[in-house]
């Protein structure tokens, strides 16, 4: 996706190896990328590590969750956060939305 969209990579300040994504060999995380993120009215910019994988999603991990002071409702699978003093609730996709997204 990075190559197809011709996005500008940034050298990672501390390259690292990942083994859990590929059982055959380590994957090396040696680049980063500034990405503008928009989920409905919520807009942000995220510094992402770039690794080769068979997916087209941004994985918002532990650091993003803590930086944004999020709370996760495990029952409804909703993520709540404050951004620029405004409350956002991110809802999971419905089955119809998932089917449409995968098509």
N, C-alpha and C positions, 0 to 999 in steps of 0.2 A: 504494500500500500504506500509506503514511504517513497519508493522509487516511482510508482505510477503517478503519484501526486506531485512528484519533484519537490519534496519537502527538504528544507535545509537541516542537515544533521549537525549536532554539536559534539565534539569529542567528550566522552565521559571522563570526569576528573579522577575516578577510581574504578577502572574496568574490573569486572568480576565474572566468575563462572557460575552457571546454573546447570544442575544435573537433572532436576525433577521434571523439566519440560521435555527432555529427550533421553531415553534410556540408553541409547547407543553411544552418545558422546556428550561432552559438556558444550553448552552454548555460551558464548562470551558476550556479555553486555558491555559494549565499548562505545556506544553512542547514546545521545539524548536528543530530545526534540521538544521545543515549546509548542504546545497545541492550544488553540482556542476551543473551549468546550461550551456547548450550549444545549441545555435540556429544558425545553419550553422557555420559560422566562428567566431561568437561571443561566447566567453566563459567567465564565471564569477562564483563567489561563493556567495550564498545568504543565510542569516540566516532567516529561515522561522518559523512561529508559526505553530504548528501542532494541528489540531482539527478534530474530526470525521466528515466525510461528504461523501455523495454519489457522488464522482467525483475523477478524477485522473489527476488533473491539478494543476499547481502552479499559484496562483493568485499574480501577481506582482502589488502591490498597490502603494499608494501615496508615501510612504517613498522611495521605490526603484526608482520610477520615479524622485524624487527630488535628491536623492543621485547620480544618473547617469546623471543628467542634461538633461533629455529627452525632446523632443518636439513631440507632437501628432498632426498629420494632420487629422482632423475630416472628411474631404471630402474623402480621400483615405484610412483612417484608418491605416496609417503607423506610426510607432514609430521610431524616429531618435535619436541616442545617440552617444556620444564619449566615447570610452573605450581604455585606454592606447594610447591616441592621435590618435586613428583610428576611422573613422566615420562608423557607422553601421545603416542601414535602415532595420527595421523588417516589413515585408509585411504580410498582413492577408492571411490566407489559401484560396485557391480557392474552389469552390463548390466540385470539384472532390477530392481535398485533404481532405476536411471535411468528405465526404462520405467514403473515404478510411480509415481515422482516426477512424471514428465511427464503422466501420466494425471490 
